[in-house]
Amino acid sequence: QFSCEAIPQAACMGVMTSGSTGKSKLLWRSYHSWADFFPEQNRVFGVDEQTVIFCQGSLAFTGNLNIYMGVLAAGGTLVVTQRFRPRHWLQLMQRYAVNAIYLIPSKLLLLPKFLREPDVRVRSIISGSQSMGRQEADKLLQVFPNADITLYYGASELNYITYIKATEMTDDRTLIGRPFKGVQVSVCNEEIFIDTPYHVEDITLPFSLKDRGHLDAEGRLHFLGRTDDIVSVNGRKVSAVKVCTALTELEGIEEAAVICRHVDDADVLIAFVGAAREYGKQELVKLLRQTLEDYELPKQFVFMEQLPHNESGKVDKLALKNFL
């Protein structure tokens, strides 16, 4: 419950979000922080009155909420389900002649496994919240050959920040593109700062999400993970994002998560792996040594058919810790 005094004067809407940690929080939005950005986001995403877009998941994921509102503002149509069943998704897309898709990468990449023939109607694919590189984009283009694929980087507090098209993607999955029009991005000591008029109420600009990154010579942003993705392993700093990237670059491994636990007076790095097949530990360590230092190698590997996710679609690390 909230008193009227707790609501910012400019707010027209309260948004409940799961947040990156899975812990719910309430954010306040002014009308202009939403509506003024719709023309720009719809231009980048290829959304107009002819759009019939498929989405899946909860409105506690503000990525879904932003897309819903942007599409409705353009006069488009939403096809939405809560069910996590790719075959059902494809049935809905067929039934309602869907020509656009909004899903996070791990969900998008389930679709090629179930499509029997290419879907030429889809002209726009929008994705975010997870990394995607050229290889993943190519897999999608094989089954959606006419699609313009856009990967964005954004946040509940700040709306959309940067984007990259499939034509610009490389094997470097840290690359997340250039800022949207009107958004300014800067990096200081690997910490990303954002200045944007499209933000929630009661924050100070430039705002930091505690994300790490760097800008390349062409002004494109590279995402290096959250500040809390740096774990200390027996006194040495290890990037969980780097370890996860090394794992997902291996054949058959679709996603991974890394946590650190203190066991028998020592820090142990544990990797949870969602894979089509199990690797032997020795085989996996040998492959990882090509890109990781010895102190970055996990000491334990836990193979799962599917890693748990929170409402935003991100890996639920609390559930993984409880699993252990």
C-alpha positions in Angstrom: 0.0 0.0 0.0 1.2 3.5 -0.8 0.1 6.9 0.4 -0.6 9.7 -2.0 2.5 11.5 -0.7 4.7 8.6 -1.9 3.6 9.1 -5.5 5.7 11.6 -7.5 3.7 14.5 -8.8 4.5 13.9 -12.4 3.6 10.2 -12.3 0.7 8.9 -14.4 1.4 5.2 -14.0 3.0 2.8 -11.5 4.9 -0.1 -13.0 5.6 -3.3 -11.0 8.7 -5.0 -12.2 10.5 -8.2 -11.2 13.9 -6.4 -11.5 17.1 -8.1 -12.6 17.3 -9.9 -9.2 13.8 -11.3 -9.4 12.7 -9.1 -6.4 9.6 -7.1 -7.2 9.8 -3.3 -7.1 7.5 -0.4 -7.9 8.6 2.3 -10.4 6.7 5.5 -11.3 6.4 6.8 -14.9 5.3 10.1 -16.3 3.2 10.1 -19.4 5.9 11.7 -21.5 8.6 9.2 -20.4 6.5 6.6 -22.1 4.7 8.3 -25.0 7.5 10.5 -26.3 9.6 7.5 -27.0 7.1 5.4 -28.9 7.9 7.0 -32.3 11.6 6.2 -31.9 11.3 2.7 -30.6 8.7 1.8 -33.2 10.9 3.2 -36.0 13.8 1.1 -34.9 11.7 -2.0 -34.3 9.7 -1.7 -37.5 6.4 -1.4 -35.7 3.3 0.3 -37.4 -0.4 -0.1 -37.7 0.0 -3.3 -39.8 2.0 -5.0 -37.1 0.6 -8.3 -35.6 3.2 -9.2 -32.9 3.6 -12.3 -30.8 4.7 -12.0 -27.2 5.0 -14.4 -24.3 5.3 -13.9 -20.6 4.4 -11.6 -17.7 3.9 -7.8 -17.6 6.2 -7.8 -14.6 8.8 -8.0 -17.3 8.9 -4.3 -18.4 10.3 -5.4 -21.8 6.9 -6.9 -22.5 5.1 -3.9 -21.1 7.1 -1.5 -23.3 6.4 -3.5 -26.4 2.7 -3.8 -25.7 2.3 -0.1 -25.2 4.4 0.8 -28.2 2.5 -1.5 -30.5 -0.9 -0.3 -29.3 0.2 3.3 -29.7 1.0 2.5 -33.3 -2.4 0.9 -33.9 -1.0 -2.6 -34.1 -2.2 -5.9 -32.8 -1.0 -8.1 -29.9 -1.0 -11.9 -29.8 -0.1 -12.8 -26.3 0.2 -16.0 -24.2 1.5 -16.9 -20.7 2.1 -20.5 -21.6 5.7 -21.7 -22.1 5.2 -24.0 -25.0 6.9 -23.3 -28.3 4.6 -25.5 -30.3 1.7 -23.6 -29.0 3.4 -20.3 -29.9 3.8 -21.4 -33.5 0.2 -22.4 -33.7 -0.9 -19.0 -32.5 1.5 -17.3 -35.0 -0.1 -19.3 -37.8 -3.7 -18.8 -36.6 -3.4 -15.0 -36.3 -1.0 -14.4 -39.2 1.7 -12.9 -37.0 4.3 -10.8 -38.8 6.5 -9.7 -35.8 7.9 -11.5 -32.8 9.1 -10.3 -29.4 10.9 -12.9 -27.3 14.2 -13.0 -25.3 17.0 -14.9 -27.2 16.7 -18.1 -25.3 13.0 -18.4 -26.1 13.5 -17.2 -29.7 16.0 -20.0 -30.4 13.5 -22.6 -29.4 11.4 -21.8 -32.5 13.8 -23.2 -35.2 13.5 -26.6 -33.5 9.8 -26.8 -34.1 9.3 -25.0 -37.4 8.9 -27.4 -40.3 9.3 -24.8 -43.0 10.4 -21.1 -43.2 7.9 -18.5 -42.1 8.1 -15.8 -44.7 5.4 -13.6 -43.1 7.6 -12.5 -40.1 9.2 -9.2 -41.0 10.4 -8.1 -37.6 12.0 -9.9 -34.7 12.7 -7.9 -31.5 14.8 -9.2 -28.6 16.7 -8.2 -25.5 17.7 -9.0 -21.9 20.2 -11.6 -23.1 23.2 -11.6 -25.5 22.9 -12.6 -29.1 25.6 -12.9 -31.8 25.8 -13.5 -35.5 25.5 -17.3 -35.2 22.2 -17.1 -33.3 20.9 -14.5 -35.7 21.7 -16.7 -38.7 19.8 -19.6 -37.1 16.7 -17.4 -36.9 17.1 -16.1 -40.4 17.1 -19.6 -41.7 13.5 -20.0 -40.6 12.4 -16.4 -40.7 14.2 -15.3 -43.9 12.4 -11.9 -44.3 12.9 -10.8 -40.7 14.7 -7.6 -39.7 16.3 -8.7 -36.3 16.9 -6.1 -33.6 18.6 -6.8 -30.3 18.2 -4.1 -27.7 19.8 -3.2 -24.4 17.5 -1.6 -21.9 16.3 -1.3 -18.3 13.1 -0.9 -16.3 14.4 2.5 -15.0 15.5 3.9 -18.3 13.5 2.3 -21.2 15.5 1.3 -24.3 19.2 2.4 -24.4 21.1 0.8 -27.3 20.3 -1.5 -30.2 22.0 -3.5 -32.9 20.7 -5.1 -36.1 21.5 -8.6 -37.3 23.5 -7.2 -40.2 25.9 -5.6 -37.7 26.2 -8.5 -35.4 29.5 -10.4 -35.1 30.8 -13.3 -33.2 31.4 -10.9 -30.3 28.3 -11.4 -28.2 29.2 -8.4 -25.9 28.4 -6.0 -28.7 25.0 -4.3 -28.0 25.0 -1.5 -30.5 24.5 2.3 -30.6 22.2 4.4 -28.5 18.6 5.2 -29.5 18.0 8.7 -30.7 17.9 11.1 -27.7 19.8 8.7 -25.4 23.4 9.4 -24.3 25.8 6.7 -23.1 29.1 7.1 -21.4 31.5 4.8 -19.6 33.8 5.6 -16.6 36.1 2.9 -15.2 34.0 0.3 -17.0 30.8 1.5 -15.4 28.0 2.4 -17.9 26.1 5.7 -17.3 22.9 6.7 -19.1 21.4 10.2 -19.7 17.9 9.9 -21.2 14.6 11.8 -21.0 12.7 8.5 -21.0 13.3 7.5 -17.4 11.3 6.7 -14.3 10.6 9.3 -11.7 13.0 10.2 -8.8 16.3 9.1 -10.3 19.4 11.3 -10.8 21.0 11.6 -14.3 23.3 10.4 -15.6 22.1 7.1 -14.1 24.1 3.9 -13.5 22.6 0.5 -13.5 25.8 -0.9 -12.1 26.5 -2.5 -15.5 30.0 -2.8 -16.9 31.0 -2.2 -20.4 33.1 -0.1 -22.9 32.6 1.9 -26.0 34.6 0.9 -29.1 36.2 3.2 -31.7 32.9 3.3 -33.6 30.9 4.5 -30.6 29.2 1.1 -30.1 28.6 -0.2 -26.6 29.9 -3.6 -25.4 28.2 -5.1 -22.3 30.6 -6.9 -19.9 28.0 -7.8 -17.2 26.8 -6.4 -14.0 29.1 -5.2 -11.3 27.9 -8.1 -9.1 28.8 -10.5 -11.9 32.4 -10.2 -10.7 33.0 -12.9 -8.2 36.1 -13.3 -5.9 37.6 -16.7 -6.2 40.3 -17.2 -3.5 41.2 -13.5 -3.8 41.2 -13.3 -7.6 38.4 -11.5 -9.5 36.6 -13.6 -12.1 33.9 -12.4 -14.6 30.9 -14.7 -14.5 29.9 -13.3 -17.9 33.3 -14.3 -19.4 32.9 -17.8 -18.1 29.3 -18.1 -19.2 30.3 -16.8 -22.7 33.1 -19.4 -23.0 30.6 -22.1 -22.1 27.8 -21.0 -24.5 30.3 -20.8 -27.4 30.7 -24.6 -27.1 28.6 -26.8 -29.4 25.3 -27.9 -27.8 25.4 -25.6 -24.8 22.5 -23.1 -25.0 22.9 -21.2 -21.7 25.0 -21.2 -18.6 25.2 -19.5 -15.2 28.0 -19.3 -12.7 28.0 -18.9 -8.9 30.7 -19.0 -6.3 30.4 -20.9 -3.0 32.7 -21.2 0.0 33.5 -24.9 0.6 36.1 -26.3 2.9 37.8 -23.0 3.5 38.1 -22.3 -0.3 36.1 -20.6 -2.9 34.6 -22.9 -5.6 33.3 -21.7 -8.9 30.2 -23.8 -9.9 28.8 -23.7 -13.5 25.2 -24.6 -14.3 24.9 -25.7 -17.9 21.8 -26.0 -20.0 22.9 -28.3 -22.8 21.6 -30.7 -25.4 24.2 -33.3 -24.2 26.5 -33.7 -21.2 30.2 -33.2 -21.6 32.6 -35.1 -19.4 34.3 -32.8 -16.9 37.8 -33.4 -18.3 36.6 -32.7 -21.9 34.9 -29.5 -20.8 37.8 -28.2 -18.9 40.1 -28.9 -21.9 37.9 -26.9 -24.2 37.5 -24.0 -21.7 41.3 -23.8 -21.3 41.4 -22.4 -24.8 39.7 -19.2 -23.7 39.9 -19.1 -19.8 42.8 -19.0 -17.3 43.1 -21.8 -14.8 41.7 -19.7 -12.0 38.6 -18.9 -14.1 37.7 -22.6 -14.7 34.7 -23.9 -12.7 35.5 -26.7 -10.3 32.0 -28.2 -10.6 29.6 -28.5 -13.5 25.8 -29.1 -13.0 24.0 -30.1 -16.2 20.3 -29.3 -16.3 17.7 -29.7 -19.1 16.7 -26.2 -18.6 17.9 -23.5 -16.2 15.3 -21.8 -14.0 14.2 -18.3 -15.0 12.5 -15.5 -13.3 9.6 -13.5 -14.7 11.9 -11.3 -16.8 13.3 -14.4 -18.5 16.7 -14.1 -16.9 18.4 -17.1 -15.1 17.2 -17.2 -11.5 20.4 -17.5 -9.6 18.6 -17.6 -6.2 16.9 -20.8 -7.4 20.3 -22.2 -8.4 21.8 -21.5 -5.0 18.8 -23.1 -3.4 19.2 -26.1 -5.7 22.7 -26.6 -4.3 
